[in-house]
Amino acid sequence: MDMSELDALQSSLNHALDAFREELTKAKLPQLSTFSIEPHPLDAPEFLPSPRLYEARRLALACVGQLKTLLQSPYEKVVEQTLAPYDAACLDIVLRTGVIDKLSEDAYRSTGLHVQQLHQFLDLDPFKLTAILRYLAAEGWLHEKSEGIYALNRPTLELCLGRNGRKWALTQGKGKIADSLLDAITHPGWKYSTSPLETAFQLSHHTPLSLFDYLKANPAELQQWANSVRTYGDAAESALMADFPWKSLNSQTIVDCGGGQGYLTISLARILEDVTFVIQDLPEVIPITKANVSRESPAAAQDGRIIVEAHDFRTPQVRRSGNTTYVFRLVLHDWTDQDCTAILKNIPAIYGATKVIIIEYVAQPCAISSMAQDQCDESLRMLTDTEKYAATLPPPYVPLNFGVCAKMNLGLGVHLLGVYNARERSLLEWDNIIRNAGMQIAAVYPLRTKLSVIECDVVASD
């Protein structure tokens, strides 16, 4: 007899937590604590969890999300969702008014500060500040040690100076764009548009410019935007280096298309010592990229193993030799299907080992089955002491995309819709684009991160 939804989710959660705890112990990692004022090793962007630890964590979070949906009053869920804009607004306030920076000072890091003290330090109304801080504490962002006294906790450390979360959070505009999304998708002249000039971004920012052109005209915002984009890549770097067999490509040259500041190439150059790399991007990016490569990888820059050049990937590829791999990391999701096909068609179909590597989030449907696709205890057990990562299938009542674990990327997909008329894509959608460009998918590699690698073969023309 099938278990009830509550029983099935409880069972899966218990199996996931048991596996997670065992992997923590095996790796000699400290126990987790929300109230810690020091980051846990798991929080470091460079930390690579074991396959079993990664999957156990993913399953546990998915079960918690499904249990909340199951147990919460639907009316409360509606009210909570409609108040969600205040999540970002309150985070923005504590960042930009200096609350986080004051609480992070050594003198107050463990003791915290009363709202009256924050009022004296920062000239903020303690009555208003209390509403904001208590809301954030309920969301898990601060520790209210006793009434009116607030301290940092482990999640809030990600908002401190130098942390990637802070760089992401300080990038402005998402709220404004979200407020204009309804107008954009119901606009009589724009509702079926795929143009990046007819989006919520133009409506919210009162500009005819695309996001890219707007950022070029506003250097300070461009720098902040570039910093936030880099953090997204940083979060995936360790898994990308470990879970995709880069050495099996046997390429003489790797071209990093739209490579930005060059961090992917710099990482790859450390593990592929016999490969020549070419970083391509628009002319205005090139000086930044060259300086970054010279600083981070001076030997490779000096001996010509890393080449930086201006190239617009919307035009025919200038690097046309055989035995070349072309990499697009977090580039194509900014473009429409038609644009992606056109961009990929610029890759030369020539004889030789020519491949295209697409590094993106691959969206899964949020379909839920009450039937077991896999026994979660068995699938987690199979990952014990393995180094090669393999994604597990969800147990009953857990969505194919693991529910809340997909929320970050699906939210980013809605944001892409608001700024580019683009979004995240499923594997079927990627396959259609790739086939229309005259290529075929050779393999798909899930990673111990939110992204996957789609390896494509370029079909050589006669």
N, C-alpha and C positions, 0 to 999 in steps of 0.2 A: 504494500500500500504506500502511495506517495506521501511524503511528509508534508505537513502544512508549510506555508511560506515562512512563518515565524520559526518553526523548528528547523527548517532547512537552512535559513540564514544564520541561526544561532550555531548550528553544527559547523557550517563552513567557517564562521568567524572563529570558533574555538580551534579548529584545525589550523587556520592561518596564524592565530596568535601563538599557538604552541610551536609552530615551525619558525616563526619570527624570533621567539625567545631562544630557541635552540641555536639558531644561526648567530644571534648576538653573542651567546656564550662561546660558541665555537670560534668566533672571530676575536674573542677576548675584548669585546666592546663593552663600555659601561651601560648600565640600565638607562632607559630614557626617563627624563623628567621635564615636564612642562615648565617647572619653576626654576630650572637651572639658569644661572646667569653666565654660563660658559657654553659655547656651541658644542653640540654632540658631534662626534666624527661623521655620523650620517649626514650632517647638515652641510658638509664641505662640498662644493661643486665638483672637486676632483675625486671624491670618494666613489669607488665602484663596489657596490654590494655583490655578494655572491648571487648566482642565479636564483637560488631558493629564497634568500633573504628578500630579493627584489620582488619576486612573485608573491611571497607571503604578505609583504607589506601592501602590495597592490590589491590583493584579495581582501585583506582586512579592511582597508579603506572602502572598498566597494561594498562590502557587507554592512559596514556602519552607515553608509549613505542610503542603502536600500532599507535598512531598519528604521532610519529616521523617516523616510517616506511612508513606510508601513504604519508606524506608530503615531506620527504627528497628526493632529487635527487638520483636515484639509483647509478649514478656514484660517487657522494659524499659519499654514504654509502660504496661503495667498497673501496675507498681511505681511509676513516676513519677506516674501519675494518682492512685494511692491516697495518695501522700505530698503531694499538692497542697495540703491544708490548711495545711501548714507554710509555704507561700509567704506567705499573709496573716499567719500568726502571727509569722514572722520580721520582716516589714515593720513590724508593730505594735510589736515589741520595740525595733527601732532608732529608731522614732519616739518612743515613750513613755519610753524610758530616756535620751534625749538624745544618742544616738550621731550621728544625722544633724545635729543642731544643732551639736555639737562639731566634726564634720568640715567643716561649712560656715563655720566661723570663718575670717577672712582669713588667719590665721597658719598654718592647716593645709589650706586649700582645695586647694592644688596639691601639697603634700608628702605629705599624709595623716598618719595616726597608727598607731603600732604598738599591738597589742592590750594590751600592758603599759601604755602611756600612757593608753589608754582606761580601763583598770582603775583607774589612779591618779586620773584625772579624775572618773570616774562610779561608782566602787566596784562594778564588775562583775567577775565571775570571768573571767579571760582565757581559761581552758580552754573554758568554756561559750560565751563570746563568739566564739571562733574558729569553732566549729561553725556558728553562726548567720551570721556574716559571710561565711564561705567559701561557704556555700549560696547566699546572696544574690548573691555575686560570680559564681557559676556561672549564675545566672539573669539576669545582666546588670545588676544593681543597683549594684554597687560595683566599683571597680578595685583589685585586689590587686596593688600595685606591685612588691612582693617578698614573700617569705614573712612573713606576720603584719602587714604594713603595708597599711592600707586607706585609700582616698581616694574622694571623690565622683567620679562620672562624669556624663555628660549626662542619662541617665534619672533618676538620683538627685536632680538639681536640682529635679525636679517634687515632691519630698517636702520641700523647704525651706520656711521660713516665708513665708506669703503666696501660695503656689502652689496652684492648684486641685486638683492631685493630692493634696496634703497634706490639704486640707479633706475630700476624698472618703475618704481612707484612715483618717482619725481618727473617722469615723462608725462606732460600734460596733454589734454585734449580728448581723452576717451569719453569722459562724461558728456562733453558738448556734442561729440559725434553721436553718442547713443541717444541723446535727446532729439536729434534730427533724423534718426533712422526711419521712424514712421513716415515723416514727410517725404523722405527719399523714395521709399518703396511704394508710396501711393501717388507720387508726383505724376501728373498726366503725361508729361513728355519724357519722363525718365524711368518709369516703373519697369520697363523691359530693357533698359539700356545696360550695356556691358562696359561702357566707357568709364575710365577713371576720372573723367571730368564731370560726371553726373552722378555724384554720390552724396551721402550725408556729410562728408567732409566739406564740400563746397558750401552746402547750406549752413552748416554750423560755424564756419570760419569766414563766411561772406567773401569768398574769393573765387575767381574763375580758374585758379591754378590747381594743378594736381598736387597731391601731397609732396611728391619729390621736388617739384618746382617751388612750392611754398617753402620747403625746408632750405632749399638753396638760397632763397631770399632772406632767410632768418637763421643766420649761422649759429646763434646760441641754441635755438631749438634743434637745429641739425645735429649739433654735438651731443645734446642730451638724448636725442632719438638714437643716434649711433651707439651711444653707451648702453642704452637699454636693449637694443638688438643684439649687441655682443653678449650680454648676460644670458640670453636665450640659447646662444650657441655654446657658451661656457658650460651650461647645465648638462649638455649632452656630450661633451668632448670625450670624457673618459670612456663612456660606453661605446661611442663611435669608433674610437681607436681599438677597443678590445673585441667588439662583437662583429665587426665586419672584417673579412680576410683580405686586407689591403695588399698583402704580399702576393696573393694569388693572381692579381691582375696582370703581373708580368709586363707592365707598361714601361716604356722608356721615358714617356712624358705624361705628366698629369696637368691638365689645364683647369684652374679654379675659376669658373665662369661667374662673374659678379662676386668676386672673392672678398670685396670690402677691404678691411684692414689686414687681411692675410693670415688670420689666426689659425684657420684650418690647415693651410699649407705649411705654416711654421710647425704645427704638431706632426703633420705627415712626414715632413722632411727629417724628423728625428728618428723615424722608424723605417723609412725607405731611403737608404743612403745612396742607392745607385740610380735614383730617379731624378730627372730634371722637372722642375715645377714652373708653371707660368700662372701668375695671378693677373686676371683681367678685370678691369672695372672702368667706370667713366673717368674722363680726364680730371675732374675736380677732386676725385678720391685718390688719385695716384700719388701725389706728394705725401699724403698721410700714410699710405701703404708702404711706400719706399722707406720712410723714416722708421716705421714700425718694424719692418723686416730687418733693416740694418741694426736696430737696437736688440731685437729678440733673437735673431739668427745671423750674426755678422759674418761667420765663415761661409755659410751657404750663399749669402748675398754677394760676398766678395769674389767667390770662385764661379759665380754665374749659375749656380744650381737652382737658385730662386730668381726668376725673372719677373719684373713687374711692368705691365704695359697697359696702355689705354685701349679699350675695345668695348664697343656697345654690342651686347649679345643679341640685339635685335637685327644686327647686320650679319652677312656671311662670315663664318669663322675664318680668321687669318692663319691659324695654326692647323695645317692640313696634312701633316705627315701621318704615316701609319703607326701602329703600336702606341696609340695615344688614348688616354682616358680623359673624358670631359666631366667635370663635377659641378653640379648645381646644388648648393646647400642653402635651404631656406630662401630660395630665390623665386621659384616658379609659383609658390602659393600667393604671390602678390599680383599675379597676372590672370587674365581670363583664359578659358580653354583655348580659344582661337589664338591668342597671343602665345600661349605655351607651345602649341603645335608649331607656330611660325618660328619661335625661338629654337626649338629642337631641330627643325628642318635646316637650320643654318649650320648644323654639325655636318661635316663632309661625310658622305657615304662612299668610302674608299676601301680598297683592298688592304688587309692588314687587321691586326687585333685592335679594333676601335670600339670602345665602350662608352656609355654614358651612365653616370652614377647620379641618381636623384635622392637627396636626403631631405625628407619631409615627414610630417605627421600623416599617417594613413588612417583615415577615419573609418571606424566600424559602426554598423547600425546599433541602435540602442535596444535591439530586440531581446526579449526575455523569454526563456522557456522554463516550464516547471519540470521538464524532463532532464535527467542528468546527461550532460554532454561529456562529462568527465567526473571521476571521483576526486574531489579536491585533495583529500588526504593522500591518495595514491599519486596524483600528479605532482604534489609537492615533495613526496618521498622520492620520486624518481629524479628530482633535482639535487638530492643530497650528495655532497662532495663532487659535484660536476663543475667544470670550469666553462664549458660551452653553454651559452644561454639559449633556452628555448621557451617561448611563451606558452603558458598553460591556457586551457579552455575554461570558461567560467562554469561554476556549478549551478544547480537549479536556482532560479530567481535572481541571479546576478546577470546584468546585461552583457551582451557580447563585447561591448566597449568598456566594461567594468565601471559603468555608471559615473560616479563622481570623479573617478580617476581620469575621465576624459573631459571633464568640465573645463579645465584650463585651456586646452587646445580648441575645444568647440567654442568657448568664449572668444578666443583669439580669432577663430573663423568668422564670428559675427562682426568683430572689429575690422577684419579684412574686407568684409562686405561693405562696411561703412566708409572705408577709405579708398578702396580700389575696385569695388564691385567684384571682388574675388571671395574665395572661402577655402577652407580645408576640404580635401577630397578623399573619397573612398578608393580602394584599390581598383574597382571596376572603372571609376572615372579616370584614374591615372592611366589605366590600360588603354582606354579609348584615345586619350591624348597621345600616348606613346605610339600606338598603332597608326594613328593619322599622320604622325611624323615620319613614318617609314621605319619604325624600330619595333623591337619586341622585348618583353620582359624576360630576362634570363633567370632571375631569382629575386626574392624579397627577404630581407634580413631584419627581423625585429631586434630592437636594442633594449638594453636596460636603462631606458629613458623614454621620453614621450615620442621620439622619432623612430623612423625606420629607414632602411636603405633599399632603394629599388635599383637593381642592376639591369641595365638594358644593353642589348646588342644592336649595333647599327648595321642595317642590312646593306651590304656593299652593292653598288650598281654595276652593271656590266659595262 
